[in-house]
């Protein structure tokens, strides 16, 4: 049984018709509330993309995501003297917003037909619902948000926060080991690991805002989002459309080209090759993320930047269809799309 039960809001056994449940049969309804936010279509798409990889059937409506697990059942029918087979399912509903609600309901077996030969249906459905919930929490961005919450609010170390998340999701698919995914976890959790700075500079450039994690340097990530560059002001738009002939590439962040000048955290330059955003102009209004039909962007935390402390990171730049929707809706005109 999942340890997430300790965080339940309430569990109800209904003996009358509620939410479409047949009278006298009842349904077990579980509601879990998590202290994280999930806002906007972009974040919903990210969650759905992660869950698709786990083989779930997905649907969404308004602010809700519906995650369905199907499983086969076989049994012997004593009345027909034949082996029977069918497919059952259970659905978990994710309600997004300022806080996250996860709901599941076990429908009566009669919903699927006259399957009296199926054994332990409620137990299996309850177990599978908890498997879905544990995977939703551990193997999506929700897990990263929870780790960040444990660190900030409960003052846990990163290792303890990850351990706690693993403890409350024992039924999750562990092929995506949180300990091996520190790149994304530390980026989301914003653990302060700045470069060492001489004491004289610390006194003259004191930073009160939190700084994002230092991403391990590699071939695809040669730049850090931390540093001593705090004496910078926000730039005004529009983006310089001829920047490629005027600026020099200074490195990469998770494979995305960055054009200088670059002096983190206050001056971040222009990011991207085909989908380009001037991070020094960007005010983090989110219009581009909502407008993009193919989910090119996701939020990247950049605490310490004068224009805004998060940016639309073109992590799926290769998926751009060059519709120019994001470029057209950007209020400060910080985006330039270069058509191939």
C-alpha positions in Angstrom: 0.0 0.0 0.0 1.3 3.4 -1.0 2.6 5.6 1.8 0.9 8.5 0.0 -2.2 7.5 2.0 -0.7 9.5 4.9 -1.4 12.6 2.8 -5.0 11.8 2.0 -7.7 14.4 2.5 -10.5 11.9 2.8 -11.6 8.5 1.7 -15.3 7.8 1.3 -17.4 4.6 0.9 -20.7 5.4 -0.7 -23.7 3.2 -0.5 -25.9 5.4 -2.6 -25.5 6.9 -6.1 -22.7 9.5 -6.2 -20.7 10.7 -9.2 -22.3 8.1 -11.4 -21.9 5.1 -9.0 -24.6 2.5 -9.1 -26.7 2.4 -5.9 -25.9 -0.2 -3.2 -22.6 -1.1 -4.8 -20.7 2.0 -3.7 -17.3 3.2 -4.9 -14.1 4.0 -3.1 -13.1 7.6 -3.8 -9.6 8.8 -2.9 -8.6 12.4 -3.0 -5.0 13.6 -2.5 -3.8 17.2 -2.2 -0.2 18.1 -2.9 1.4 21.4 -2.0 2.6 22.2 -5.6 1.2 24.3 -8.4 0.6 23.2 -12.0 -0.5 26.1 -14.1 -1.1 26.5 -17.8 -1.4 24.3 -20.8 2.4 24.0 -21.2 2.9 22.4 -17.8 -0.1 20.1 -18.5 1.5 19.0 -21.8 4.8 18.3 -20.0 3.0 16.0 -17.5 1.1 14.2 -20.3 4.3 13.7 -22.4 6.0 12.1 -19.4 3.0 9.8 -18.7 2.7 8.7 -22.3 6.1 7.2 -22.0 4.8 4.9 -19.3 2.0 3.6 -21.5 -1.0 5.2 -19.9 -4.1 6.3 -21.9 -4.5 10.0 -21.5 -7.1 12.7 -22.0 -7.5 16.2 -20.8 -10.3 18.7 -20.4 -10.0 22.3 -19.2 -7.7 22.2 -16.1 -7.9 18.4 -15.7 -5.8 15.4 -16.9 -7.3 11.9 -16.9 -4.8 9.0 -16.7 -6.2 5.5 -17.3 -4.5 2.2 -16.7 -5.9 -0.9 -18.4 -5.1 -4.5 -17.4 -6.3 -7.9 -18.7 -8.3 -10.3 -16.6 -8.7 -14.1 -17.2 -10.8 -16.5 -15.3 -12.9 -19.7 -15.5 -16.7 -19.3 -15.9 -18.2 -22.2 -13.9 -21.6 -21.7 -15.7 -20.2 -22.0 -19.3 -17.2 -24.2 -18.4 -15.0 -21.9 -20.5 -12.0 -19.6 -19.9 -13.0 -16.0 -20.1 -11.0 -12.9 -20.7 -11.7 -9.1 -20.5 -9.9 -5.8 -20.1 -10.6 -3.6 -17.0 -9.4 -0.1 -16.2 -9.1 2.5 -13.6 -8.8 6.3 -14.1 -7.0 8.9 -12.0 -7.9 12.5 -12.4 -5.3 15.3 -11.9 -6.9 18.6 -11.1 -4.3 21.4 -11.8 -4.1 24.8 -10.3 -2.5 26.6 -7.4 -2.5 23.3 -5.5 -2.7 19.9 -7.1 -5.6 17.5 -6.4 -5.3 13.8 -7.5 -8.6 11.9 -7.5 -9.4 8.3 -8.2 -12.7 6.4 -8.2 -13.2 2.6 -8.3 -16.2 2.0 -10.5 -18.4 -1.0 -9.8 -17.4 -4.2 -11.6 -20.8 -4.2 -13.3 -19.7 -1.1 -15.2 -17.6 -3.4 -17.5 -20.3 -6.1 -17.9 -21.4 -9.3 -16.3 -18.0 -10.3 -15.1 -18.9 -12.3 -12.0 -15.9 -14.6 -12.6 -13.4 -11.8 -12.0 -11.7 -12.1 -8.6 -10.4 -9.3 -6.3 -11.5 -6.6 -8.6 -11.6 -3.8 -6.1 -8.2 -4.7 -4.6 -6.6 -4.7 -8.0 -8.3 -1.4 -9.1 -7.2 0.3 -5.8 -3.7 -1.0 -6.2 -3.4 0.1 -9.9 -4.8 3.6 -9.0 -2.0 4.0 -6.5 0.5 2.8 -9.1 -0.7 5.6 -11.4 -0.5 8.2 -8.6 3.0 7.2 -7.6 4.2 7.4 -11.2 2.5 10.8 -11.7 4.3 12.1 -8.7 7.7 10.5 -9.1 8.1 10.4 -12.9 6.9 13.8 -13.9 7.7 17.4 -13.1 5.5 17.2 -10.1 8.3 15.2 -8.4 10.7 18.0 -9.1 8.3 20.5 -7.6 7.8 18.4 -4.5 11.6 18.1 -4.0 11.8 21.9 -4.2 8.9 22.3 -1.7 10.6 19.9 0.8 13.8 21.9 0.5 12.3 25.3 0.8 9.5 24.7 3.3 10.7 21.7 5.3 14.3 22.7 5.1 15.5 19.3 3.9 18.7 18.7 2.1 18.4 17.6 -1.6 19.3 14.0 -0.6 16.7 13.9 2.1 14.0 15.5 -0.1 14.6 12.9 -2.8 14.6 10.2 -0.2 11.2 11.4 1.1 9.8 11.5 -2.4 10.9 8.0 -3.0 9.3 6.8 0.3 5.9 8.2 -0.5 5.9 6.7 -4.1 7.0 3.1 -3.5 4.8 1.8 -6.4 6.4 4.0 -9.0 8.3 2.8 -12.0 11.9 3.1 -10.6 13.6 2.9 -14.0 13.7 6.7 -13.8 15.8 6.9 -10.7 15.6 10.3 -9.0 19.2 10.0 -7.9 20.3 9.7 -11.5 18.1 12.6 -12.5 19.8 15.3 -10.5 20.2 17.5 -13.5 16.5 18.2 -13.7 15.9 18.0 -9.9 18.6 20.5 -9.0 17.5 22.9 -11.7 13.9 22.8 -10.4 14.8 22.9 -6.8 17.1 25.9 -7.2 19.8 24.7 -4.8 22.3 27.4 -4.1 25.7 26.2 -5.3 27.4 29.4 -6.6 30.9 29.6 -7.9 33.4 30.7 -5.3 33.7 34.5 -5.3 36.4 36.6 -3.6 35.2 38.2 -0.4 35.7 41.7 -1.7 33.2 41.0 -4.5 30.8 39.4 -2.1 30.6 42.6 -0.2 30.1 44.8 -3.2 27.7 42.4 -5.0 25.6 40.9 -2.3 22.8 38.8 -3.7 19.7 38.4 -1.6 17.7 36.4 -4.1 18.1 32.6 -4.4 20.2 31.3 -7.3 19.6 28.3 -9.4 21.6 25.1 -9.3 24.9 24.8 -10.9 24.3 22.4 -13.8 27.2 20.0 -14.2 29.3 21.1 -17.1 29.4 18.8 -20.1 29.5 18.9 -23.9 25.9 20.0 -24.0 26.1 22.3 -20.9 29.1 24.6 -20.8 27.5 27.6 -19.0 26.3 28.1 -15.4 23.3 30.2 -14.4 25.2 31.3 -11.3 27.9 33.9 -11.0 28.9 37.4 -9.8 27.2 39.4 -12.6 24.7 41.3 -10.5 25.3 44.8 -11.8 23.0 44.7 -14.8 19.6 46.2 -15.6 16.8 44.8 -17.7 17.1 45.5 -21.5 14.4 46.9 -23.6 12.9 45.2 -26.6 12.7 44.4 -29.4 15.3 41.7 -29.9 18.1 42.6 -32.3 17.2 40.4 -35.3 20.7 40.7 -36.7 22.4 39.5 -33.5 24.0 36.5 -35.2 26.3 38.8 -37.2 27.1 41.0 -34.2 27.4 38.6 -31.3 29.6 35.6 -30.6 28.4 32.2 -29.3 29.6 31.9 -25.7 28.5 28.3 -24.9 25.6 25.9 -24.6 23.0 25.1 -22.0 21.5 21.6 -22.3 22.4 21.7 -26.0 20.9 25.2 -26.7 23.3 27.8 -28.2 23.8 30.9 -26.1 25.0 34.2 -27.6 26.8 36.8 -25.5 27.7 39.0 -23.8 27.0 36.6 -20.9 27.6 37.5 -17.2 25.2 35.4 -15.0 23.0 35.8 -13.3 22.3 39.4 -14.4 23.1 39.2 -18.1 22.1 36.0 -19.9 22.3 37.0 -23.6 20.2 35.5 -26.4 19.4 31.8 -26.4 18.6 29.5 -29.4 19.6 29.0 -33.0 16.2 28.8 -34.8 14.0 29.7 -31.8 15.7 32.6 -30.3 14.8 34.5 -27.1 16.6 37.5 -25.7 16.6 36.5 -22.0 17.7 40.0 -21.0 14.5 41.4 -22.5 12.1 38.6 -21.5 9.6 39.5 -18.7 8.3 36.0 -18.2 4.6 36.7 -19.1 4.2 33.2 -20.5 2.4 34.2 -23.7 4.9 32.3 -25.8 4.5 29.1 -23.8 0.7 29.3 -24.1 0.8 30.1 -27.8 3.2 27.4 -28.9 1.2 24.5 -30.5 4.0 22.0 -30.3 5.3 22.6 -26.7 8.8 23.9 -27.7 9.2 25.8 -24.4 9.3 25.0 -20.7 10.1 27.3 -17.8 13.7 27.7 -16.7 14.4 29.3 -13.3 16.8 32.3 -13.5 16.8 33.9 -10.0 18.8 37.1 -9.9 18.0 38.3 -13.4 16.6 41.9 -13.3 13.9 41.4 -16.0 12.4 38.2 -14.6 13.4 35.2 -12.6 12.3 32.6 -15.0 12.6 32.3 -18.8 10.9 30.3 -21.6 13.6 27.7 -22.4 13.4 26.3 -25.9 14.3 22.8 -24.8 12.5 21.3 -27.8 13.8 23.7 -30.4 14.0 21.0 -33.0 10.2 20.5 -32.8 9.4 24.1 -33.9 7.1 24.3 -36.9 7.9 27.9 -37.5 4.3 29.1 -37.1 5.6 32.4 -35.5 2.8 32.3 -32.9 5.2 32.9 -30.0 7.0 35.7 -31.9 3.8 37.5 -32.6 2.4 37.3 -29.0 5.5 38.3 -27.1 4.7 41.7 -25.4 8.4 43.0 -25.1 9.2 41.5 -28.6 12.0 39.3 -27.2 11.6 36.5 -29.7 12.9 35.9 -33.2 12.2 32.7 -35.2 14.6 31.9 -38.0 12.8 29.8 -40.6 14.8 26.9 -42.1 
